[in-house]
């Protein structure tokens, strides 16, 4: 099976998304938004993640909501197997057709390791 989209097109999509990412990073710093882990896929989509190694579940939720509010999108909550919750906020930059998401996978209190005693 041959790929109908050539490499040159995919690189063009990635360059457009890279420009959008630069704007998001600048906005994040200017508006004191929580830093996210950003991924740029070969199709030019961006994903920002509030990960559990950096943030507590409450901080993850707040980070996703802050970015969604900034971008102007709605956060969806999806329960997952294993008592996890997936937060997702999708968006598209109309001028460039770059798509993206802000997301986090939250570990419920029952599955988190207990806090260490002081």
Secondary structure as the mmCIF struct_conf table of DSSP 4:
data_model
#
loop_
_struct_conf.conf_type_id
_struct_conf.id
_struct_conf.beg_label_comp_id
_struct_conf.beg_label_asym_id
_struct_conf.beg_label_seq_id
_struct_conf.end_label_comp_id
_struct_conf.end_label_asym_id
_struct_conf.end_label_seq_id
BEND BEND1 UNK A 4 UNK A 5
HELX_RH_AL_P HELX_RH_AL_P1 UNK A 7 UNK A 30
TURN_TY1_P TURN_TY1_P1 UNK A 31 UNK A 32
HELX_LH_PP_P HELX_LH_PP_P1 UNK A 33 UNK A 35
STRN STRN1 UNK A 37 UNK A 40
TURN_TY1_P TURN_TY1_P2 UNK A 42 UNK A 43
BEND BEND2 UNK A 44 UNK A 44
STRN STRN2 UNK A 46 UNK A 49
TURN_TY1_P TURN_TY1_P3 UNK A 52 UNK A 54
BEND BEND3 UNK A 55 UNK A 55
HELX_RH_AL_P HELX_RH_AL_P2 UNK A 57 UNK A 71
TURN_TY1_P TURN_TY1_P4 UNK A 72 UNK A 72
STRN STRN3 UNK A 76 UNK A 80
TURN_TY1_P TURN_TY1_P5 UNK A 81 UNK A 83
STRN STRN4 UNK A 84 UNK A 93
TURN_TY1_P TURN_TY1_P6 UNK A 94 UNK A 97
STRN STRN5 UNK A 98 UNK A 107
HELX_LH_PP_P HELX_LH_PP_P2 UNK A 108 UNK A 108
TURN_TY1_P TURN_TY1_P7 UNK A 109 UNK A 111
BEND BEND4 UNK A 112 UNK A 112
HELX_LH_PP_P HELX_LH_PP_P3 UNK A 113 UNK A 117
#
